[in-house]
């Protein structure tokens, strides 16, 4: 009987896992007189979801489209088929195969998958156990991370301007300062934060003095630092966002804070409330006095104080009088002004807030709803990007304030480009590159006409396109740009693996 085999390993550290599975499957096939004619493989892929598992997706697609040239599927065991958190999902994919007349055999299991009552009960238990294993492992890893945080050790991420990562042994004895991209070599070693060069420490302290004592805004402080020729720890110019990050991060007073956001078991990323944070106060030597830090937080909180509807509208009218026009970008860039999201939340939309102060933009408003829907998609796309990077060996990706940091070495920003139709019927996309975050690369997501589905992705290097804050794309953009185009995110991740982009 002709059969296909499906093999999967979770990480690249399981170097021989797929080979061991294939060997056991071959022995099973020899005993049962199967001829293995096709192999579907997912190397370095988590079994929590179908997303990103190109091998299993292709297998299911071949079965559903009636192009499978085999009569059975051989899998090492139920966990290799998947550790789905909903056991019914695992059963559903098997049902698709069985409905097409193709039986699934679990070669290392101690039961025959023959549809009998005993097999059904055992299989259901095994599926639940496979999902439970991932849940228990996630809980154990998280508990271990929390314990290390409370002991004062750093759990990944760049140190930040004015600080450095210090490698210590199991007894806390300092060993070396880690440079960007360097990691510990012994499992018993740990990482803590330590003050950086004296000149950087003084810049951080001066930044707080400018904000607290001289009442300078983040934008003014960034402009002054740039005028002095200073750059951030990433070698980039200072922006309002980078100054604000220094002013609000507790690591500058020596506190170790963890679990501000969660992305467990590849579920949707959530922002946790402060009561869920894990912390150790005084874990590192602080480089800013606690009084200065608290004063800065009081100023920031006062800026975000709740305004009445009348006060919000009065501020909006002031911006209109000053700028002569209103938009979400103008509101967000105006100093001492609530963000545009505050107006959307309070009045239902920016357009309704405009009407209450007698302002009419005099243009087609349909794009507003499209933009609102696109903004709602952004967290899901961000989660998909993080999940994709997590499936690549030796790659650690984290997200903070809209910027993805990969292996602590380079940053990526995700922008979604709305599809616009020209009067002549052509399609255009305007990609606004984020000059505030200044990422190393931008993952641009182009929408289909109607702006409900994704068309494709562009990977844009900052150095090549950063001089112009926006980029206009047509359906076809020539060899130079289309070299960076991908139909799916999986295509980009596959390229990353083939070219060892992650290691580079």
C-alpha positions in Angstrom: 0.0 0.0 0.0 1.4 3.4 -1.0 1.9 5.7 2.0 3.1 9.2 2.9 5.0 10.0 6.1 4.8 13.2 8.1 7.6 14.1 10.5 8.0 17.2 12.7 10.5 18.5 15.2 9.9 21.5 17.5 13.3 23.1 17.4 16.6 22.9 15.5 18.2 21.6 18.7 16.4 18.3 18.1 19.0 17.7 15.4 18.2 14.0 14.7 14.6 14.0 15.7 13.1 13.8 12.2 15.7 11.1 11.3 14.7 9.0 14.3 11.0 9.4 13.4 11.6 8.4 9.8 13.6 5.3 11.0 10.8 4.2 13.3 8.2 4.8 10.5 10.3 2.8 8.0 10.4 -0.1 10.4 6.6 0.1 10.9 6.1 0.3 7.1 8.2 -2.7 6.5 6.2 -4.8 9.1 2.9 -3.6 7.5 3.9 -3.8 3.9 3.7 0.0 3.2 5.7 1.7 0.5 6.6 5.2 1.5 6.3 7.4 -1.6 6.1 10.9 -0.2 7.5 12.8 2.8 6.0 15.9 4.4 8.3 17.6 6.9 8.1 20.5 9.3 11.6 21.1 10.8 11.9 23.4 13.7 8.1 24.0 13.9 5.9 24.2 17.0 2.9 21.8 17.1 0.7 24.3 18.8 -1.0 25.6 15.7 -1.3 24.8 12.0 0.0 28.3 11.1 3.6 28.1 9.8 3.6 24.3 9.4 4.0 24.2 5.7 4.5 20.5 5.6 1.2 19.6 7.3 -0.6 22.3 5.4 0.6 20.8 2.1 -0.4 17.3 3.2 -4.0 18.5 4.2 -4.2 20.5 0.9 -3.2 17.5 -1.2 -5.8 15.3 0.5 -8.6 17.9 0.2 -7.8 18.6 -3.4 -7.7 14.9 -4.3 -4.2 15.0 -5.6 -2.7 12.6 -2.9 -1.1 9.6 -4.6 -1.1 7.5 -1.4 -3.6 5.5 0.6 -2.2 6.0 4.2 -0.3 8.6 6.3 2.3 7.4 8.7 3.1 9.5 11.8 5.5 8.7 14.6 3.0 9.5 17.4 0.1 11.7 18.2 2.3 14.5 19.6 4.1 14.8 16.2 0.8 15.3 14.5 0.4 18.3 16.8 0.1 19.6 20.4 -3.0 21.6 19.6 -4.6 23.3 22.7 -8.0 22.2 21.4 -7.9 18.4 20.9 -10.8 18.7 18.5 -8.5 20.5 16.1 -6.2 17.6 15.9 -9.1 15.3 15.4 -10.5 17.5 12.6 -7.3 17.3 10.5 -7.3 13.5 10.9 -11.0 13.4 10.0 -10.3 15.3 6.7 -7.8 12.5 5.8 -10.1 9.7 6.8 -13.1 11.3 4.9 -10.9 11.2 1.8 -10.3 7.4 2.3 -6.8 7.9 3.7 -6.1 6.3 7.1 -3.7 7.9 9.6 -1.3 5.4 11.4 0.5 6.4 14.6 3.5 4.1 14.4 4.9 4.4 18.0 1.6 4.3 19.8 0.4 1.1 21.6 -3.0 1.0 19.9 -4.4 0.4 16.5 -6.0 3.5 15.0 -8.9 1.4 13.7 -11.9 3.4 14.8 -12.7 1.0 17.7 -14.1 2.3 21.0 -10.8 1.7 22.8 -8.7 3.4 20.1 -11.0 6.4 20.1 -10.8 6.8 23.9 -7.1 6.3 24.1 -6.5 8.7 21.1 -8.7 11.4 22.7 -6.7 11.1 26.0 -3.4 11.2 24.1 -4.4 14.3 22.2 -5.4 16.0 25.5 -2.1 14.9 27.0 -0.1 16.3 24.1 -1.8 19.7 24.5 -1.4 19.6 28.3 2.3 18.9 28.0 2.8 22.2 26.2 0.6 24.0 28.8 2.6 22.5 31.7 5.9 23.2 30.0 4.9 26.8 29.4 3.9 27.2 33.0 7.2 25.7 34.2 9.3 28.0 31.9 7.3 31.0 33.0 7.7 30.1 36.7 11.4 29.7 36.2 11.6 33.1 34.5 9.7 34.7 37.3 12.0 33.2 39.9 15.1 34.5 38.1 13.5 38.0 37.9 12.9 38.0 41.6 16.5 37.0 42.1 17.5 40.1 40.2 18.6 38.5 36.9 17.8 39.9 33.5 15.5 37.9 31.1 16.6 39.0 27.6 16.4 42.3 25.7 18.9 45.0 25.1 20.3 46.9 28.1 19.4 50.3 26.9 21.2 53.6 26.7 23.5 54.2 29.7 23.4 50.6 30.8 25.2 47.4 29.9 24.6 43.7 30.3 27.0 42.1 32.8 27.6 38.3 32.7 27.9 36.7 36.1 28.5 33.2 37.2 26.2 31.1 39.4 27.7 32.8 42.5 27.1 36.3 41.2 30.8 36.9 40.5 31.2 39.3 37.4 32.7 37.6 34.4 32.4 40.0 31.4 30.4 42.8 29.8 28.3 41.4 26.9 28.3 43.3 23.6 25.3 43.6 21.4 24.5 40.1 20.0 26.6 38.2 22.5 25.0 35.6 24.8 26.0 33.5 27.8 27.8 30.2 27.0 27.1 28.3 30.2 23.6 27.5 31.4 24.5 28.4 35.0 25.6 31.9 34.0 23.2 34.8 34.4 22.9 38.3 33.1 22.4 41.5 35.2 22.4 45.2 34.3 25.2 47.5 35.3 26.0 51.2 34.6 27.4 51.9 31.2 30.2 54.4 30.3 30.2 57.5 32.6 29.5 59.8 29.6 26.3 57.8 28.8 25.2 57.8 32.5 25.6 61.6 32.6 23.5 62.0 29.5 20.7 60.0 31.1 20.9 62.0 34.3 20.9 65.3 32.3 17.9 64.1 30.3 16.0 63.7 33.6 17.1 67.2 34.8 16.0 68.8 31.5 12.6 67.1 31.8 11.9 67.6 35.5 13.7 70.8 36.4 13.6 72.8 33.1 10.2 71.4 32.0 11.5 70.5 28.5 9.3 68.3 26.4 10.6 65.0 25.0 10.7 66.5 21.5 12.9 69.4 22.7 15.2 67.1 24.6 15.6 64.8 21.5 16.4 67.9 19.4 19.0 69.1 21.9 20.7 65.7 22.1 20.8 65.4 18.3 22.2 68.9 18.0 25.1 67.8 20.2 25.8 64.8 17.9 24.7 62.2 20.4 23.0 58.9 19.3 21.1 56.2 21.0 22.4 52.8 22.0 21.4 51.6 18.6 23.5 54.3 16.9 20.4 56.2 15.7 19.2 59.8 16.3 17.1 60.5 19.4 13.4 60.8 18.9 10.5 61.7 21.2 9.7 58.0 21.6 13.3 57.1 22.6 13.5 59.9 25.1 10.1 58.9 26.6 11.3 55.3 26.9 14.3 56.4 29.0 12.0 58.6 31.2 9.5 55.8 31.9 11.6 52.6 32.2 12.2 51.5 35.8 15.5 49.8 35.0 17.1 53.2 35.3 16.4 53.2 39.0 17.5 49.6 39.3 14.1 47.8 39.2 13.7 44.5 37.3 10.2 44.3 35.8 8.9 41.3 33.8 5.6 40.1 32.2 4.3 43.5 31.1 2.9 41.6 28.1 2.1 37.9 27.4 2.3 35.8 24.3 1.9 32.3 25.7 1.3 29.2 23.7 1.1 31.3 20.5 -2.2 32.8 21.5 -3.0 36.5 21.0 -0.6 38.9 22.6 -2.1 40.7 25.6 -0.9 43.8 27.6 -1.0 42.9 31.3 -2.2 45.1 34.1 0.5 46.3 36.6 -0.8 43.8 39.2 0.3 41.0 36.9 3.9 42.3 36.5 6.7 40.4 38.2 9.3 42.7 39.7 12.4 42.9 41.9 13.0 46.4 43.2 16.7 47.4 43.6 17.9 44.5 41.5 20.6 46.5 39.8 22.6 49.7 40.6 20.4 52.6 39.5 21.8 55.4 37.5 18.9 57.9 38.2 17.8 59.0 41.6 14.4 57.6 42.6 13.1 61.1 43.4 13.9 62.3 39.9 12.2 59.2 38.4 9.0 59.7 40.5 8.9 63.3 39.6 9.1 62.5 35.9 6.2 60.0 36.3 4.1 62.6 38.0 4.6 65.0 35.1 3.7 62.3 32.6 0.6 61.3 34.6 -0.5 64.9 34.9 -0.2 65.3 31.1 -2.6 62.3 30.7 -5.1 63.6 33.3 -8.8 63.0 32.3 -10.2 66.0 30.5 -13.9 66.9 30.3 -15.6 66.8 26.9 -15.6 70.6 26.8 -11.9 70.8 27.7 -11.0 68.2 25.0 -13.0 70.2 22.4 -11.4 73.5 23.5 -7.9 71.9 23.0 -9.0 70.6 19.6 -10.1 74.1 18.6 -6.7 75.5 19.7 -4.9 73.0 17.4 -7.2 74.0 14.5 -6.5 77.7 15.1 -2.8 77.0 15.2 -2.5 74.6 12.3 -5.4 75.6 10.1 -6.4 71.9 9.6 -6.9 68.8 11.7 -6.0 65.1 11.3 -4.9 62.2 13.5 -1.3 62.9 12.7 -1.5 66.6 13.5 -3.2 65.9 16.8 -0.6 63.2 17.8 2.3 65.5 17.0 1.0 68.5 18.8 2.7 69.1 22.2 0.6 68.9 25.4 -2.3 67.5 23.5 -4.3 64.2 24.2 -3.8 61.6 21.5 -6.2 61.2 18.6 -7.3 57.8 20.2 -8.7 59.8 23.1 -11.0 61.7 20.8 -12.1 58.6 19.0 -12.9 56.8 22.2 -14.7 59.8 23.7 -16.7 61.0 20.7 -17.0 57.9 18.6 -14.7 59.1 15.8 -12.5 62.0 14.9 -15.1 63.2 12.4 -17.7 63.6 15.1 -15.2 65.6 17.2 -14.5 67.8 14.2 -18.2 68.5 13.7 -18.6 69.5 17.4 -16.2 72.4 16.9 -17.6 73.3 13.5 -14.7 71.9 11.4 -15.3 70.1 8.1 -12.3 68.6 6.2 -14.3 68.8 3.0 -13.2 65.4 1.6 -14.4 61.9 1.2 -14.7 60.3 4.7 -14.8 56.6 3.6 -11.1 56.2 4.1 -11.6 56.8 7.8 -13.5 53.6 8.3 -11.0 51.7 6.2 -8.1 53.1 8.3 -9.9 52.2 11.5 -10.4 48.5 10.3 -6.7 48.4 9.3 -5.6 49.7 12.7 -7.6 46.9 14.3 -5.7 44.4 12.3 -2.3 45.6 13.4 -2.1 43.6 16.7 -3.0 40.4 15.0 -0.4 40.9 12.3 2.2 41.8 15.0 1.4 38.6 16.8 1.8 36.6 13.6 5.2 38.2 12.9 6.4 37.4 16.5 5.1 33.8 16.2 6.9 33.3 12.8 10.2 34.5 14.3 9.8 32.3 17.3 9.7 29.2 15.0 13.2 30.0 13.7 16.1 28.4 15.6 18.3 30.8 17.6 16.0 33.7 17.0 14.5 35.7 19.9 12.0 38.4 19.0 10.3 40.7 21.4 8.0 43.7 20.9 7.8 47.0 22.8 6.1 50.2 21.9 5.4 48.9 18.4 9.0 48.0 17.6 10.1 44.4 17.1 13.6 43.6 18.4 15.2 40.5 16.9 18.1 38.9 18.8 18.8 42.2 20.4 20.6 43.2 17.2 18.2 44.8 14.8 14.7 46.2 14.9 11.7 45.9 12.6 8.5 48.0 12.3 5.2 46.8 10.8 3.2 49.2 8.7 -0.1 48.4 6.9 -0.6 50.2 3.5 -4.2 50.9 2.5 -5.1 50.1 -1.2 -6.2 53.3 -3.0 -7.8 53.4 -6.5 -6.7 56.2 -8.8 -9.3 58.1 -11.0 -8.0 56.0 -13.9 -8.7 52.8 -12.1 -5.1 51.9 -11.1 -4.1 50.7 -7.7 -1.6 52.5 -5.4 -0.2 52.0 -1.9 1.4 54.7 0.2 3.8 53.3 2.8 4.6 55.7 5.5 8.0 54.8 7.0 8.1 55.3 10.8 10.7 58.1 11.4 9.9 58.2 15.1 11.0 54.6 15.7 13.6 54.5 12.8 13.6 50.7 12.5 16.4 48.8 10.7 13.8 47.2 8.5 10.1 47.8 7.8 7.7 45.0 7.1 5.1 46.7 4.8 1.8 44.9 4.5 -0.1 45.8 1.3 -3.9 45.4 1.4 -6.1 44.1 -1.4 -8.7 46.4 -3.0 -11.5 46.9 -0.4 -8.8 46.8 2.4 -10.2 43.6 4.1 -7.6 41.1 2.9 -3.8 41.1 2.8 -2.2 41.2 -0.7 1.5 40.7 0.0 4.4 41.9 2.1 7.5 44.0 1.4 10.7 43.9 3.4 12.2 47.4 3.2 15.7 48.2 4.5 15.8 51.6 6.4 19.1 52.8 4.9 17.8 52.4 1.4 14.4 54.2 1.9 14.8 56.1 5.1 15.6 59.5 3.5 12.0 59.7 2.2 9.3 59.3 4.9 6.9 57.6 2.5 7.0 55.3 -0.4 4.4 54.9 -3.2 4.0 51.5 -4.7 2.1 50.3 -7.8 1.0 46.7 -8.5 4.4 46.1 -10.2 7.5 48.0 -9.0 10.4 46.7 -11.0 13.2 44.2 -10.0 14.8 46.4 -7.3 11.7 46.7 -5.1 10.0 43.4 -6.0 13.1 41.5 -4.9 11.9 42.4 -1.4 8.3 41.2 -2.0 6.8 38.1 -0.4 3.3 36.6 -1.0 3.2 35.3 2.6 5.1 35.8 5.8 6.0 32.1 5.7 7.9 32.8 2.4 10.0 35.4 4.2 10.7 33.0 7.1 11.6 30.2 4.7 14.1 32.6 3.0 15.5 33.5 6.4 16.2 29.9 7.1 17.7 29.1 3.7 20.0 32.1 3.8 20.8 31.8 7.5 19.6 35.4 7.8 18.9 34.8 11.5 22.5 33.9 12.2 23.9 36.7 10.1 
